[in-house]
Amino acid sequence: MIIPSQIEDIVVSDQEVLGGTPCFIGTRVPLTTFLDHVEAGYSPDRFLRGYSSVQRDHAKAVLEWLSDESRRSVGLAVAS
């Protein structure tokens, strides 16, 4: 399970980088670009082929975190 503090180590917002748009750390790749690819049905691997500056484990962690957050928002999270 990814906790919010870990996401802060993966996704950062810096006014000097794309005007503060949340991006994968160490890149200029917006999180929304990744989410748009996933929502369009593309695999994370396809995204990573096009955005090689994003680390595979970072993309995987974001997907895991979003899944956890989604379950929590609809009351399906199991207490850990």
C-alpha positions, 0 to 999 in steps of 0.5 A: 500500500502506498501512503501519501508521503510516498506519493510526495516522493514520486509526484512533485509540484514546482512553480519552476517546472510547468507552472506547478503542474504535478509531474513525476519527480525528476521529469517534466512529465505531468501526472495528467499525461500518464492518467490520460494514457491509462484512461484511454486504455493504453498500458503503462508499458506503452506510456513508458516507451514514450516517456522513458524519463519516468521510472517504471516503479513510479508509474506502478506506485501511482496506479497502486495509490490511485486504486487504493484511493478509489477504493477508499472513496467508495468505502471498499478499503479493508483496514490494514 
